[in-house]
């Protein structure tokens, strides 16, 4: 049997491994101009234009050294020392050759076949520096191929060279001592490189940094940039396109089409209502958000590629430290505003274990793109003339992150001292084609999700609400679903909410947040999310309880995919439990407080369940005070 | 002189790195160890932007306080 050749890509963070990977395999993996974009080994088959035979390419997380500093570096080390690759391509960053060679020379000693790709050869040229690659290659005893991964230059040579190395064997050599290695590299660089630029001289990036990392100007520009991204994607162009799809396509055209099918072609009414409720109502209500999601990911991708993210980390470090986090915690949160799964995974670049855990616990509070349909549903139905609902969820997310951080810091004390250091890559013009590729991938993934998970859930919900023990029923309140969800509806009493439908929607939301909209659409028998607002929802909510229900959906634990990501990052089961309990408590308490206080303030009326809410609140306060004051245990 | 007490525009050679082994090893892999050249590009809101080899890094004040320079020279703004 012919096994495919396996090539592993290694190198320093931000040296361009994933860019090379995407070019070689035609993938659209997330690249970004900051250290630590790839936190997990990924692999894909190489494109046929580079090879006639089957070749698998593995993209490993970046590392500065074979002895790891952060967990994602440890992963790279494990992968490299494992025997599962036929040849290693080590990407040396032309923008910092000496640092790259530190890691490269460590790799040479482990005795695996290897080729060095000198990436960003253009930056060297731009700076006016020259490297004698033939000399370097001879001295190190390894082929060196100059490439420019972003423009796919030099890749044929690289692959040819890698294939030639694959069969060969290298001797394992005694590892050099760190100091000796450094001396050897300094000498090599001296002899092989002609520098005409002074690396310590001011650059354009340095001047931009004075602006973007400035404690006041930098902060203002950060808020303006983020506001512009979300405003354009969610309210601006993205919002308008999405409105059009929701109102015209799924609100008018699709139901009309079903009506025609029923009237002209004799489609059975049961099937008609199935199409209207489960397919158009459930899936359609969610699909309308595709323009927003595409634009959001497009803009975030541009931002990530520009080099700006590490600056934000520096800017935020001061503030995040006070709540027990690191400046690097901001990156998972921004990424998490697209999707919590990569957001949670991005926490791996944080070295300090306490900061990493707490960041992972807090990241899912940032409203992700899947929560947008839920926000839109409530805001259109109950607050049609006000624009504060969407932004308020982001503000509340920030408040919860600050308070949650403070609380978690108090409960799970920070043990070891932490330092903050982050590389500031040169700013660059973000690649449009890369952002388009990512946007396209997200769109495909979203349509896939809508046509699988959300479709199946909507159908399942429709069936469960249409049948009871005696068969098809006209009264959903006697259905299987009402029976199942009804058992849990007592949980909503302290929130001033009633109705098994709301429980069902909440529960399906844990599978995927978009399901909340789909489920409500199916259960409350409306054509689309827009039609939902016109009266049916008002039977279940007033504006105050609707907002409370929204918060309940947003701030309780995220979807199962994000919980799985949390489980992977937190590793220990007890941390997963702590996270879930913490998130459940936050979402529930917020909804409860908003509902109770809101009713009192807005309607000057106490809810009937006020005393239950008060008891719950007191119990929580007692537990929290106890946890803050208990003696720290060694296990934590 | 500790890096945390230097002004922007200072260059110097590293005399000693204080602190635990882990952070020393990490800084070493970046090319930041005894005898290496370092430039303090700017100090912005308590963050120290430094040039080490061909790259830029931002350090917080506590880390900057662990890097000791020999005879730092101040050039005003570099370049």
Boltz contact constraints between the chains, C-beta under 6 A:
constraints:
  - contact:
      token1: [A, 64]
      token2: [B, 29]
      max_distance: 6.0
  - contact:
      token1: [A, 65]
      token2: [B, 29]
      max_distance: 6.0
  - contact:
      token1: [A, 69]
      token2: [B, 26]
      max_distance: 6.0
  - contact:
      token1: [A, 95]
      token2: [B, 54]
      max_distance: 6.0
  - contact:
      token1: [A, 96]
      token2: [B, 53]
      max_distance: 6.0
  - contact:
      token1: [A, 96]
      token2: [B, 54]
      max_distance: 6.0
  - contact:
      token1: [A, 96]
      token2: [B, 55]
      max_distance: 6.0
  - contact:
      token1: [A, 98]
      token2: [B, 31]
      max_distance: 6.0
  - contact:
      token1: [A, 98]
      token2: [B, 53]
      max_distance: 6.0
  - contact:
      token1: [A, 99]
      token2: [B, 30]
      max_distance: 6.0
  - contact:
      token1: [A, 99]
      token2: [B, 31]
      max_distance: 6.0
  - contact:
      token1: [A, 99]
      token2: [B, 53]
      max_distance: 6.0
  - contact:
      token1: [A, 102]
      token2: [B, 29]
      max_distance: 6.0
  - contact:
      token1: [A, 178]
      token2: [B, 28]
      max_distance: 6.0
  - contact:
      token1: [A, 199]
      token2: [B, 54]
      max_distance: 6.0
  - contact:
      token1: [A, 200]
      token2: [B, 39]
      max_distance: 6.0
  - contact:
      token1: [A, 200]
      token2: [B, 51]
      max_distance: 6.0
  - contact:
      token1: [A, 201]
      token2: [B, 78]
      max_distance: 6.0
  - contact:
      token1: [A, 201]
      token2: [B, 79]
      max_distance: 6.0
  - contact:
      token1: [A, 202]
      token2: [B, 78]
      max_distance: 6.0
  - contact:
      token1: [A, 202]
      token2: [B, 79]
      max_distance: 6.0
  - contact:
      token1: [A, 206]
      token2: [B, 41]
      max_distance: 6.0
  - contact:
      token1: [A, 210]
      token2: [B, 42]
      max_distance: 6.0
  - contact:
      token1: [A, 213]
      token2: [B, 44]
      max_distance: 6.0
  - contact:
      token1: [A, 214]
      token2: [B, 44]
      max_distance: 6.0
  - contact:
      token1: [A, 215]
      token2: [B, 45]
      max_distance: 6.0
  - contact:
      token1: [A, 314]
      token2: [B, 47]
      max_distance: 6.0
  - contact:
      token1: [A, 314]
      token2: [B, 58]
      max_distance: 6.0
  - contact:
      token1: [A, 317]
      token2: [B, 60]
      max_distance: 6.0
  - contact:
      token1: [A, 318]
      token2: [B, 46]
      max_distance: 6.0
  - contact:
      token1: [A, 419]
      token2: [B, 23]
      max_distance: 6.0
  - contact:
      token1: [A, 419]
      token2: [B, 63]
      max_distance: 6.0
  - contact:
      token1: [A, 420]
      token2: [B, 60]
      max_distance: 6.0
  - contact:
      token1: [A, 421]
      token2: [B, 57]
      max_distance: 6.0
  - contact:
      token1: [A, 421]
      token2: [B, 59]
      max_distance: 6.0
  - contact:
      token1: [A, 421]
      token2: [B, 63]
      max_distance: 6.0
  - contact:
      token1: [A, 422]
      token2: [B, 58]
      max_distance: 6.0
  - contact:
      token1: [A, 423]
      token2: [B, 55]
      max_distance: 6.0
  - contact:
      token1: [A, 423]
      token2: [B, 57]
      max_distance: 6.0
  - contact:
      token1: [A, 424]
      token2: [B, 56]
      max_distance: 6.0
  - contact:
      token1: [A, 424]
      token2: [B, 58]
      max_distance: 6.0
